[in-house]
């Protein structure tokens, strides 16, 4: 599940680079999301942050936990401006992130070579 979520987050972050026009209406409707930055600066920065945290879910156990906690904070903070629909839509993602953050594994395990 962790790998699937990481790939999904990294894939969706690439949309911010390939199709930034998709996010312009959102930034126009809710300008406080950009923290005062121009939208052409904020959208790629959001893509970099999303890709980095998604990639962090594949890294060492410490980075994995930190990425999961940061993503939980971001998804939880998004409920206030976007409402319950956002919470319902991201609920499964948040559940997986909680499982990743609570994982007690201290060693990175790799599949055995063939």
C-alpha distances in whole Angstrom, upper triangle without the diagonal:
4,5,5,6,9,10,10,12,14,15,16,18,20,22,23,25,26,27,28,30,27,27,31,32,29,31,34,33,32,33,33,29,31,32,36,34,35,32,33,32,29,27,26,26,23,22,22,21,17,17,18,15,13,14,14,11,11,14,16,15,18,17,13,14,17,15,13,16,18,15,16,19,19,18,20,23,22,23,27,28,26,26,24,23,21,19,18,17,15,14,11,10,12,11,7,10,12,10,9,13,14,12,16,15,18,18,16,15,15,16,19,22,23
4,5,5,6,9,10,11,12,14,15,16,19,20,22,24,25,26,27,29,27,26,30,31,28,29,33,32,31,32,31,27,28,30,33,32,33,31,31,29,27,25,24,23,21,19,19,18,15,14,15,12,9,10,11,7,8,11,13,12,14,13,9,11,14,12,10,13,15,13,14,17,17,16,19,21,21,22,26,27,25,26,24,23,21,19,19,18,15,15,12,10,11,11,7,8,11,9,7,11,12,11,14,13,15,15,13,13,14,15,19,21,23
4,5,5,6,9,10,11,12,14,15,17,19,21,22,23,24,25,28,26,26,29,31,28,30,33,33,31,33,32,28,29,31,34,32,33,30,30,29,27,24,23,23,21,19,18,18,15,13,14,12,9,9,11,7,7,10,13,13,16,14,11,14,16,13,12,16,17,15,16,20,19,18,21,24,23,25,28,29,27,28,27,25,22,22,22,19,17,17,14,12,14,14,11,11,14,13,11,14,16,14,17,15,17,16,13,13,13,13,17,19,21
4,5,5,6,9,10,10,12,14,16,17,19,21,21,22,24,26,24,24,27,28,26,28,31,31,30,31,31,27,28,30,33,32,32,29,29,28,26,23,23,23,20,18,19,18,15,14,15,14,10,11,13,10,10,14,17,17,19,17,14,16,18,15,14,17,18,15,16,20,19,17,20,23,22,23,27,27,25,26,24,22,20,20,19,17,15,15,12,10,13,13,10,12,15,14,12,16,18,16,20,18,20,20,17,16,16,16,20,21,23
4,5,5,6,9,10,10,12,14,16,17,19,20,21,22,24,22,21,25,26,23,25,28,28,26,28,27,24,25,27,30,29,29,26,27,26,23,21,20,20,17,16,16,15,12,11,13,11,8,10,11,8,10,13,16,16,17,15,12,14,15,12,11,14,14,11,13,16,15,14,17,19,18,19,23,23,21,22,21,20,17,17,17,14,11,13,10,7,10,11,8,9,12,12,10,13,16,15,19,18,20,20,17,18,18,19,23,24,26
4,5,5,6,8,10,11,13,15,16,18,19,20,21,24,22,21,25,26,24,25,28,28,27,28,27,23,24,26,29,27,28,25,25,24,22,19,18,18,16,14,14,13,10,9,10,8,5,6,8,6,7,10,13,14,15,13,10,13,14,10,10,14,13,11,13,16,15,15,18,20,19,21,24,24,23,24,24,22,19,19,19,17,14,16,13,10,12,14,10,10,14,13,11,13,16,16,19,18,19,18,16,16,16,18,21,23,25
4,5,5,6,8,10,11,13,15,16,17,18,20,22,20,20,24,26,24,25,28,29,27,28,28,24,25,27,30,28,28,25,25,24,22,19,18,18,16,14,14,14,11,9,11,11,7,8,11,9,9,13,16,17,19,16,14,16,17,14,14,17,17,14,17,19,18,17,20,22,21,23,26,26,24,26,25,23,20,21,21,18,16,17,15,12,15,16,13,13,17,17,15,17,20,19,22,21,22,21,18,18,17,18,22,22,24
4,6,5,6,8,10,11,13,15,15,16,18,20,18,18,21,23,21,22,26,25,25,26,26,22,23,26,28,26,26,23,23,23,21,18,17,18,15,13,14,14,10,10,12,11,8,10,13,11,12,16,19,19,21,18,15,17,18,14,14,17,16,13,15,18,16,15,18,20,18,20,23,23,21,22,22,20,17,18,18,14,12,15,13,10,13,15,12,13,17,17,15,18,20,20,23,23,24,24,21,21,21,21,25,26,27
4,5,5,6,9,10,11,13,15,15,16,19,17,16,20,21,19,20,23,23,22,23,23,19,20,22,25,23,23,21,21,20,17,15,14,14,12,10,11,10,7,6,9,8,5,8,11,10,11,14,18,18,19,16,14,16,15,12,12,15,13,10,13,15,13,12,16,17,16,18,21,21,19,21,21,19,16,17,17,14,12,15,13,10,12,15,12,12,15,16,14,16,19,19,23,22,23,23,21,22,22,23,26,27,29
4,6,5,7,9,10,11,13,14,15,18,17,16,20,22,20,21,24,25,24,24,24,20,20,23,25,23,23,20,20,19,17,14,13,13,12,9,9,10,7,5,8,8,5,7,10,10,11,13,17,18,19,16,14,17,16,13,14,17,15,13,16,18,15,15,19,20,19,21,24,23,22,24,24,22,19,20,21,18,16,18,17,14,16,18,16,15,18,19,17,18,22,21,24,23,24,23,20,21,21,22,25,26,28
4,5,5,7,10,11,11,12,14,17,15,15,19,21,19,20,24,24,24,24,25,21,21,24,26,24,24,21,20,20,18,15,14,15,13,10,11,13,9,8,11,12,9,10,14,14,14,17,20,22,23,19,18,20,20,16,17,20,18,15,18,20,18,17,21,22,20,22,25,24,22,24,24,22,19,21,21,17,16,19,17,14,17,19,17,17,21,21,19,21,24,24,27,26,27,26,23,24,23,24,27,27,29
4,5,5,7,10,10,10,12,14,12,12,16,17,16,17,20,21,20,21,22,18,18,21,23,21,21,18,17,18,16,12,12,14,11,8,11,12,8,8,12,12,10,12,15,15,16,19,22,23,24,20,19,21,20,16,16,19,17,14,17,18,15,14,18,19,16,19,22,20,18,21,21,19,16,18,18,15,14,17,16,13,16,19,17,16,20,21,20,21,24,25,28,27,28,28,25,26,26,27,30,30,32
4,5,6,7,9,10,10,14,12,12,15,17,15,16,19,20,19,20,20,16,16,19,21,19,18,15,15,15,13,10,9,10,8,5,7,8,6,6,9,10,9,11,13,14,16,18,21,22,22,19,18,20,18,15,16,18,16,13,16,17,14,14,18,18,16,19,22,20,19,22,23,21,17,19,20,17,15,19,18,15,17,20,18,17,21,22,20,21,25,25,28,27,28,28,25,26,26,27,31,31,33
4,5,5,6,8,10,13,12,12,15,18,17,17,21,22,21,22,22,19,18,21,23,20,19,16,15,15,14,11,9,11,10,7,9,11,9,8,11,13,11,12,16,17,17,19,23,25,25,21,20,23,22,18,19,22,19,17,20,21,18,18,22,22,20,23,25,23,22,25,26,24,21,23,23,20,19,22,21,18,20,23,21,20,24,25,23,24,28,28,31,30,30,29,26,27,27,28,31,31,32
4,5,5,5,7,10,8,9,12,15,14,15,18,19,19,20,21,18,17,21,22,19,18,15,14,15,14,10,10,12,11,8,11,13,11,11,14,15,14,16,19,19,20,22,26,27,28,24,23,25,24,20,21,23,21,18,21,22,18,18,22,21,19,22,24,22,20,23,24,22,19,21,22,18,18,21,21,18,21,24,22,21,25,26,25,26,29,30,33,32,33,32,29,30,30,31,34,34,35
4,6,6,5,8,8,7,10,13,12,12,15,17,17,17,18,15,14,17,18,16,14,11,10,11,10,6,6,9,8,5,9,11,10,10,13,15,14,16,18,20,21,23,26,27,27,24,23,25,23,19,21,22,19,17,20,20,17,17,21,20,17,20,22,20,19,22,24,22,19,21,23,19,18,22,22,19,21,24,23,22,25,27,25,26,30,30,33,33,33,33,30,32,31,32,36,36,38
4,6,6,9,10,10,12,16,15,15,18,20,20,19,21,18,16,19,20,17,15,12,10,11,11,8,6,9,10,7,9,12,12,11,14,16,15,16,19,21,22,23,27,28,28,24,24,26,24,21,23,25,22,20,23,23,20,20,24,23,21,24,26,23,23,26,28,25,23,25,26,23,22,25,25,22,24,27,26,24,28,29,27,28,32,32,35,34,34,34,31,32,31,33,36,35,37
4,6,9,9,11,13,16,16,17,19,21,21,21,23,20,19,22,23,20,18,15,13,14,14,11,10,13,13,10,12,15,14,13,17,19,18,18,22,23,23,25,29,31,31,27,26,29,27,24,25,27,24,22,25,26,22,23,26,25,23,26,28,25,24,27,29,26,23,26,27,23,23,26,26,23,26,28,27,26,30,31,29,30,34,34,37,36,36,36,32,33,32,33,36,36,37
4,5,6,8,10,12,13,14,16,18,19,19,21,18,17,21,21,19,16,13,12,14,14,10,10,14,13,11,14,16,15,15,19,20,19,21,23,24,25,27,31,32,32,29,28,30,28,25,26,27,25,22,25,25,22,22,25,24,21,24,26,23,21,25,26,24,21,24,25,22,22,25,25,23,25,28,27,26,30,31,30,31,34,35,38,37,38,38,35,36,35,35,39,38,40
4,5,6,7,10,11,11,13,15,16,15,18,15,14,17,18,15,13,9,8,10,10,7,8,11,11,10,13,15,14,15,18,19,19,21,23,24,26,28,31,32,32,28,28,29,27,24,25,26,23,21,24,24,20,20,23,22,19,22,23,21,20,23,25,23,21,24,25,22,21,25,26,23,25,28,27,26,29,31,30,30,34,35,38,38,38,38,35,37,36,37,40,40,42
4,5,5,8,10,10,11,14,15,15,18,16,15,19,18,16,14,10,10,13,13,10,11,15,14,13,17,18,17,18,22,23,22,24,27,28,29,31,34,36,35,32,31,32,30,27,28,29,26,24,26,26,22,22,25,24,20,23,24,21,20,23,25,23,21,24,25,22,23,26,27,25,27,30,30,29,32,34,32,33,37,38,41,41,41,41,39,40,39,40,43,43,45
4,6,7,8,10,11,13,14,15,17,15,15,19,19,18,16,12,12,15,13,10,12,15,13,13,16,18,16,17,21,21,21,23,25,26,28,30,33,34,34,30,29,30,29,25,26,27,24,22,24,24,20,19,22,21,18,20,21,18,17,20,22,19,18,21,22,19,19,23,24,22,24,27,27,26,29,31,30,31,34,35,39,38,39,40,37,38,37,38,42,42,43
4,6,5,6,9,10,11,11,14,11,11,15,16,14,13,9,10,12,10,7,10,13,11,11,15,15,14,16,19,19,19,22,24,25,27,29,32,32,32,28,27,28,27,23,24,25,22,19,21,21,17,17,20,18,15,18,19,15,14,18,20,18,16,19,21,18,18,22,23,21,22,26,25,24,27,30,28,29,32,34,37,37,38,38,36,37,37,38,42,42,44
4,5,5,6,9,10,10,13,11,11,15,14,13,11,7,9,12,10,9,12,14,13,14,17,18,17,19,22,23,23,25,27,28,30,32,35,36,35,31,31,31,29,26,27,27,24,22,24,23,20,20,22,20,17,20,20,16,16,20,22,20,19,22,24,21,21,25,26,24,25,29,29,28,31,33,32,32,36,37,40,40,41,42,39,41,41,42,45,46,47
4,5,5,6,9,10,13,12,13,16,16,15,14,10,13,15,13,12,15,17,15,16,20,20,19,22,24,24,24,27,29,29,32,34,37,37,36,33,32,33,31,28,28,28,25,23,25,24,20,20,22,20,17,18,18,15,14,17,20,18,17,21,22,20,20,24,26,24,25,29,29,28,31,33,33,33,36,38,41,42,43,43,41,42,42,44,47,48,49
4,5,5,6,8,10,9,10,14,14,14,13,10,13,15,12,11,14,15,13,15,18,18,17,20,22,22,22,25,26,27,29,31,34,34,33,30,29,29,28,25,25,25,22,20,21,20,17,16,18,16,13,15,15,11,11,14,17,15,14,17,19,17,17,21,23,21,22,25,26,25,27,30,29,30,33,34,38,38,39,40,38,40,40,41,45,46,48
4,5,5,5,8,7,7,11,11,11,10,7,10,12,9,9,13,13,12,14,17,17,17,19,21,21,22,25,26,27,30,31,34,34,33,30,29,29,27,24,25,25,22,20,22,20,17,17,19,16,14,16,16,12,13,16,19,18,16,19,22,20,20,23,25,23,23,27,28,26,28,31,30,30,33,35,38,39,40,41,39,40,41,42,46,47,49
4,6,5,9,9,10,13,12,12,11,9,12,14,12,12,16,17,16,18,21,21,20,23,25,25,26,29,30,31,34,35,38,38,37,34,33,33,31,28,29,28,25,24,25,23,20,20,22,19,16,18,17,14,14,18,21,20,18,22,24,22,22,26,28,26,27,30,31,29,32,35,34,34,37,39,42,43,43,44,42,44,44,46,50,50,52
4,6,9,10,11,14,14,15,14,12,15,17,15,14,18,19,17,19,22,22,21,24,26,26,26,29,30,31,34,35,38,38,37,34,33,33,31,28,28,28,25,23,24,22,19,19,20,17,14,16,15,11,11,14,18,17,16,19,21,20,21,24,26,25,25,28,30,28,30,33,33,33,36,38,41,42,43,44,42,44,45,46,50,51,52
4,6,6,8,10,11,13,13,11,15,16,13,13,17,17,15,18,20,19,19,22,24,23,24,27,28,29,32,33,35,35,34,31,30,30,28,25,25,25,22,20,21,19,16,16,17,14,12,13,12,8,10,13,17,16,15,18,20,19,19,22,25,23,23,26,28,26,28,31,31,30,33,35,38,40,40,42,40,42,43,44,48,49,51
4,5,6,8,8,9,10,9,13,13,11,12,16,15,14,17,19,19,19,22,24,23,25,28,28,29,32,33,35,36,34,31,31,30,28,26,26,25,22,21,22,20,17,18,19,16,14,16,14,11,13,16,20,20,18,21,23,22,22,25,27,25,25,29,30,27,29,33,32,31,34,36,39,40,41,42,40,43,43,45,49,50,52
4,5,6,7,9,11,11,14,14,11,13,16,15,14,17,19,18,18,22,23,22,24,27,27,28,31,32,34,34,32,29,29,28,26,24,24,23,20,19,20,17,15,16,17,13,12,14,12,10,12,16,19,20,17,19,23,22,21,24,26,24,23,27,28,26,27,31,30,29,32,34,37,38,39,40,39,41,42,44,48,49,52
4,6,8,9,11,10,13,12,9,10,13,12,10,14,16,14,15,18,19,18,20,23,23,24,27,28,30,30,29,26,26,25,23,20,21,20,17,16,17,15,12,13,14,11,10,13,12,9,11,15,18,18,15,17,20,19,18,21,23,21,20,24,25,23,24,28,27,26,29,31,34,35,36,37,35,38,39,41,44,45,48
4,5,5,7,7,10,9,6,8,11,10,9,13,14,13,15,18,18,19,21,23,23,25,28,28,30,31,29,26,26,26,23,21,22,21,18,17,19,17,14,16,17,14,13,16,15,13,15,18,21,21,18,21,24,22,21,24,26,23,23,27,27,24,27,30,28,27,31,33,36,36,36,37,36,38,39,41,45,45,48
4,6,9,10,13,11,8,11,14,12,12,15,16,15,17,20,20,20,22,24,24,26,29,29,31,31,29,26,27,26,23,22,23,21,18,18,20,17,14,17,18,14,14,17,16,14,16,20,23,23,20,22,25,24,23,25,28,25,24,28,28,25,27,30,29,28,31,33,36,36,36,38,36,39,40,43,46,47,50
4,7,9,12,10,9,12,15,13,14,17,18,17,19,22,22,23,25,27,27,29,32,32,34,34,32,29,30,30,26,25,26,25,22,22,23,21,18,20,21,18,17,20,19,16,19,22,26,26,23,25,28,27,26,29,31,28,27,31,32,29,31,34,33,31,35,37,39,40,40,41,40,42,43,45,49,50,52
4,6,8,7,6,10,11,10,11,14,15,15,17,20,20,21,23,25,25,28,30,30,32,33,31,28,29,29,26,24,26,25,21,21,23,21,18,21,22,19,18,22,21,18,20,24,27,27,24,26,29,27,26,29,31,28,27,31,31,28,31,34,32,31,34,36,39,39,39,40,38,41,41,43,47,47,50
4,5,5,6,9,11,11,12,15,16,17,18,20,21,23,24,26,27,29,31,32,34,35,33,30,31,31,28,26,28,27,24,23,26,24,20,22,24,21,20,23,22,19,21,25,28,27,24,27,30,28,27,30,32,29,29,33,33,30,33,35,34,33,37,38,41,41,41,41,40,42,42,44,47,48,50
4,5,5,6,9,10,10,12,14,15,16,18,20,21,22,24,25,27,29,30,33,34,32,29,29,30,27,24,26,26,22,21,24,22,19,20,22,20,18,21,21,18,19,22,25,24,22,25,27,25,24,27,29,26,27,30,30,28,31,33,32,31,35,36,39,39,40,40,38,40,40,42,45,46,48
4,6,6,7,9,11,11,13,15,16,17,19,21,22,23,25,27,29,29,32,34,32,29,29,30,28,25,27,27,24,23,25,24,21,22,25,22,21,24,24,21,22,25,28,27,24,27,29,26,26,29,30,27,28,32,31,29,32,34,32,32,36,37,40,40,40,40,37,39,39,41,44,44,46
4,6,6,6,9,10,11,13,15,16,17,19,20,21,23,25,27,27,30,31,30,26,27,28,25,23,25,25,21,21,24,22,19,21,24,21,20,24,24,21,22,26,28,27,24,27,29,27,25,29,30,27,27,31,30,28,30,33,31,30,34,35,38,37,37,37,35,38,38,40,43,43,45
4,6,5,6,9,10,10,12,14,15,16,18,20,21,23,25,25,28,29,28,24,25,25,22,20,22,22,18,18,20,19,15,17,20,17,16,20,20,17,18,22,25,24,21,23,26,23,22,25,26,23,24,27,27,24,27,30,28,27,31,32,35,35,35,35,33,36,36,38,41,42,44
4,5,5,6,9,10,11,12,14,15,16,18,20,22,23,25,27,29,27,24,24,25,23,20,21,22,18,17,20,19,15,17,20,18,16,19,20,17,18,21,24,22,19,22,24,21,20,24,24,21,22,26,25,23,26,29,27,27,30,31,34,34,34,35,32,34,34,36,39,40,42
4,5,5,6,9,10,10,12,14,15,16,18,20,22,22,26,27,26,22,23,24,22,19,21,22,18,17,21,20,17,18,21,20,18,22,23,21,21,24,26,25,22,24,26,23,22,25,26,22,23,27,25,23,27,29,26,26,30,31,34,33,33,33,30,32,32,34,37,37,39
4,5,5,6,9,10,10,12,14,15,16,19,21,21,24,25,23,20,21,22,19,16,19,19,16,15,19,17,14,17,20,18,17,21,21,20,20,24,26,25,21,23,26,23,21,24,25,21,22,25,24,22,25,27,25,24,28,29,31,31,31,31,29,31,31,34,37,37,40
4,5,5,6,9,10,11,12,14,15,17,19,20,23,24,22,19,19,20,17,15,16,17,13,12,15,15,11,13,16,15,14,17,18,17,17,20,22,21,18,20,22,19,17,21,21,18,18,22,21,19,22,24,22,22,26,27,29,29,29,30,28,30,30,32,36,36,39
4,5,5,6,8,10,10,12,14,16,17,18,22,23,22,19,18,20,18,15,16,18,15,13,17,17,13,15,18,17,16,19,21,19,19,22,24,22,19,21,23,20,18,21,21,18,19,22,21,19,22,24,22,22,26,26,29,29,29,29,26,28,28,30,33,34,36
4,6,5,6,9,10,10,12,14,16,16,19,21,20,16,17,19,16,13,16,17,14,13,17,17,14,16,19,19,18,21,23,22,22,25,26,25,22,23,25,22,20,23,23,19,20,23,21,19,22,24,21,21,25,25,28,27,27,27,24,27,26,29,32,32,34
4,6,5,6,8,10,10,13,15,15,18,19,18,14,14,16,13,10,13,14,10,10,14,13,11,13,16,15,15,19,20,20,20,23,24,23,19,20,23,20,18,20,21,17,17,20,19,16,19,21,18,18,22,23,25,25,25,25,23,25,26,28,32,32,35
4,5,5,6,8,10,11,13,15,18,18,18,14,14,15,13,10,11,13,10,8,12,13,10,11,15,15,14,17,19,19,18,21,22,21,17,18,20,17,15,17,17,14,14,18,16,14,17,19,17,17,21,21,24,24,24,24,22,24,24,26,30,31,33
4,6,5,6,8,10,11,13,16,18,17,14,13,16,14,11,13,15,13,11,15,16,14,15,18,18,18,21,23,22,22,24,25,24,20,21,22,20,17,20,19,15,17,19,17,15,19,20,17,18,22,21,24,23,23,23,20,22,22,24,27,28,30
4,5,5,6,9,10,10,13,15,14,11,11,13,11,8,11,13,11,11,14,15,14,15,18,19,19,22,24,24,23,26,26,26,22,22,24,22,19,21,20,17,17,20,17,15,18,19,16,16,20,20,22,21,21,21,18,21,21,23,27,27,30
4,5,5,7,9,10,12,13,12,9,8,10,9,5,8,10,8,7,11,12,11,12,15,16,16,19,21,22,21,23,24,23,19,19,21,19,16,18,17,13,14,16,14,11,14,16,13,13,17,17,19,19,19,19,17,20,20,23,26,27,30
4,5,5,7,10,13,14,14,11,9,11,11,7,9,12,10,9,12,14,13,13,16,18,17,20,22,23,22,23,24,22,19,19,20,18,15,17,15,12,13,15,12,11,14,15,12,13,17,17,19,19,19,19,17,18,19,21,24,25,28
4,5,5,7,10,12,13,9,9,12,12,8,11,14,13,12,15,17,16,17,20,21,21,23,26,26,25,27,27,26,23,23,24,22,19,20,19,15,16,18,15,13,17,17,13,15,18,17,19,18,18,17,14,16,16,18,22,23,25
4,5,5,8,9,9,6,5,8,8,6,8,11,10,10,13,15,15,16,19,20,20,23,25,26,26,27,27,27,23,23,24,22,19,20,19,15,16,17,14,12,15,15,11,12,15,15,17,15,15,15,13,15,16,19,22,23,26
4,6,8,8,10,7,4,7,9,6,7,10,11,10,12,15,15,15,18,20,20,22,25,26,25,26,26,25,22,21,22,20,17,18,16,13,13,14,11,9,12,12,8,10,13,12,14,13,14,14,12,13,14,17,20,22,25
4,7,8,11,8,6,10,11,9,10,14,14,14,16,19,18,19,22,23,24,26,29,29,28,30,29,28,25,24,25,23,20,21,18,15,16,17,13,12,15,14,10,12,15,13,15,13,13,12,9,11,11,14,17,19,21
4,7,8,6,6,9,10,9,11,14,14,15,17,19,19,20,23,24,25,27,30,31,30,32,31,31,27,27,28,26,22,23,21,18,19,19,16,14,16,16,12,13,15,14,15,13,12,11,8,11,12,15,18,19,22
4,6,5,6,9,10,10,12,14,15,16,18,20,21,22,24,26,27,29,31,33,32,33,33,33,29,28,29,28,24,25,23,20,20,20,17,15,17,15,12,12,14,12,12,10,8,8,6,10,11,15,18,19,23
4,6,5,6,9,10,10,12,14,15,16,18,20,21,22,24,26,27,30,31,31,32,31,31,28,26,28,27,23,23,21,19,18,18,15,13,14,13,9,9,11,8,9,7,6,7,7,10,13,16,19,21,25
4,5,5,6,9,10,11,12,14,15,17,18,20,21,23,25,26,29,30,30,31,31,31,28,26,28,27,23,23,22,19,18,19,16,14,14,14,11,9,11,10,10,10,8,10,10,14,16,20,22,25,28
4,5,5,6,8,10,10,12,14,15,16,18,20,21,22,25,27,28,28,29,29,29,26,25,27,25,22,22,21,18,17,18,16,13,14,14,11,10,13,12,13,12,11,12,11,14,16,20,23,24,28
4,6,5,6,9,10,11,12,14,15,16,18,20,21,23,26,27,27,27,27,27,24,22,24,23,19,19,18,15,14,15,12,10,11,11,7,7,10,9,11,11,11,11,10,13,15,18,21,23,26
4,5,5,6,9,10,10,12,14,15,16,18,20,22,24,26,26,26,26,26,23,21,23,22,18,18,17,15,13,14,12,9,9,10,6,5,8,8,10,10,11,13,12,15,18,21,24,26,29
4,5,5,6,9,10,11,12,14,15,16,18,21,22,24,24,25,25,26,22,21,23,23,19,19,19,16,14,15,14,10,11,13,10,7,11,12,13,14,13,15,15,18,20,23,27,29,32
4,5,5,6,9,10,11,12,14,15,16,19,21,22,22,23,24,24,20,19,21,20,16,17,17,13,12,14,12,9,11,12,9,8,12,13,15,15,15,16,15,18,20,23,26,28,31
4,5,5,6,9,10,10,12,14,15,17,20,21,21,21,21,21,18,16,18,17,14,14,13,10,9,10,9,5,7,9,6,6,9,11,13,14,15,17,16,18,20,22,26,28,31
4,5,5,6,9,10,10,12,14,16,18,20,20,21,20,21,18,16,19,18,15,15,15,12,10,11,11,7,8,10,9,6,10,12,14,16,16,19,18,21,23,26,29,31,34
4,5,5,6,9,10,11,12,15,17,18,18,20,20,21,17,16,19,18,15,15,16,13,11,14,13,10,11,14,12,10,13,15,18,19,19,21,20,23,25,27,31,33,36
4,5,5,6,8,10,11,13,15,16,16,17,18,18,14,13,16,15,11,12,13,9,8,11,11,7,10,12,11,10,14,15,18,19,20,22,20,23,24,26,30,32,35
4,5,5,6,8,10,11,14,16,15,16,16,16,13,11,14,14,10,10,11,9,6,9,10,7,7,11,10,9,12,15,18,19,20,22,22,24,26,28,32,34,36
4,6,5,6,9,10,12,14,15,15,16,17,14,12,16,16,12,13,15,12,9,12,13,10,11,14,14,12,15,17,20,22,23,25,24,27,29,31,35,37,39
4,5,5,6,9,11,12,12,14,15,15,12,12,15,14,11,13,14,12,10,14,14,11,13,16,15,14,17,20,23,24,25,26,25,28,29,31,35,37,39
4,5,5,7,10,11,10,11,12,12,9,8,11,10,7,9,11,9,7,11,12,10,12,15,15,14,17,19,23,24,25,27,26,28,29,31,35,37,39
4,5,6,8,10,10,10,11,12,9,8,11,12,9,10,12,11,8,11,14,11,12,15,16,15,17,20,23,25,26,28,28,30,31,33,37,39,42
4,5,6,8,9,10,12,13,10,10,14,14,12,13,16,14,12,15,17,15,15,19,19,17,20,23,26,27,28,31,30,32,34,36,40,41,44
4,6,6,6,8,10,10,7,8,12,11,10,12,15,13,12,15,17,15,16,20,20,19,22,24,27,29,30,32,31,33,34,36,40,41,44
4,6,5,5,6,8,6,6,9,10,9,11,14,13,12,15,17,16,16,20,21,20,22,25,28,30,32,33,32,34,36,37,41,43,45
4,6,6,8,11,9,9,13,14,13,14,18,17,15,18,21,19,19,23,24,22,25,28,31,33,34,36,35,37,39,41,44,46,49
4,6,10,11,9,11,14,14,14,16,19,18,17,20,22,21,22,25,26,25,27,30,33,35,36,38,37,39,40,42,45,47,49
4,7,7,6,8,11,11,11,13,17,16,15,19,21,20,21,24,25,24,27,29,33,34,36,37,36,37,39,40,44,45,47
4,6,6,7,9,10,11,12,16,16,15,18,20,20,20,23,25,24,26,29,32,34,36,38,37,38,39,41,44,46,48
4,5,5,6,8,10,10,14,15,14,16,19,19,19,22,23,23,25,27,31,33,35,37,36,37,38,39,43,45,47
4,5,5,6,9,10,13,14,14,16,18,19,19,22,23,24,26,28,31,33,35,37,35,36,37,38,42,44,45
4,5,5,6,8,11,11,11,14,16,16,17,20,21,21,23,25,29,30,32,34,32,33,34,36,39,41,43
4,5,5,6,9,10,9,11,14,14,14,17,19,19,20,23,26,28,30,32,31,32,33,34,38,40,42
4,6,5,8,10,10,11,14,15,15,17,19,20,21,23,27,29,31,33,31,32,33,34,38,40,41
4,6,7,8,10,11,13,14,16,18,19,20,22,23,27,28,31,32,30,31,32,32,36,38,39
4,6,5,6,9,10,11,12,14,15,16,18,20,24,25,27,28,27,28,29,30,34,35,37
4,5,5,6,9,10,10,12,14,15,16,18,22,24,26,28,27,27,29,30,33,35,37
4,5,5,6,9,10,11,12,14,15,17,20,22,24,25,24,24,26,26,30,32,34
4,5,5,6,9,10,11,12,14,15,19,20,22,23,22,23,24,25,28,30,32
4,5,5,6,9,10,10,12,14,18,19,22,23,22,23,25,26,30,32,34
4,5,5,6,9,10,11,12,16,18,20,22,21,22,24,25,29,31,33
4,5,5,6,9,10,11,14,15,18,19,18,19,20,21,25,28,30
4,5,5,6,9,10,13,15,17,18,17,19,20,22,26,28,31
4,5,5,6,9,12,14,16,18,18,20,22,24,27,30,33
4,5,5,6,10,11,14,16,16,17,19,21,24,27,30
4,5,5,9,10,12,13,13,14,17,19,22,25,28
4,6,8,10,12,14,14,16,19,22,25,28,31
4,6,9,11,14,15,17,20,22,25,28,31
4,6,9,11,12,13,16,18,21,25,27
4,6,9,11,13,16,19,21,25,28
4,6,8,9,13,15,18,21,24
4,7,9,13,16,18,21,25
4,6,10,13,15,18,21
4,7,10,13,15,18
4,7,9,12,15
4,6,9,12
4,6,9
4,6
4
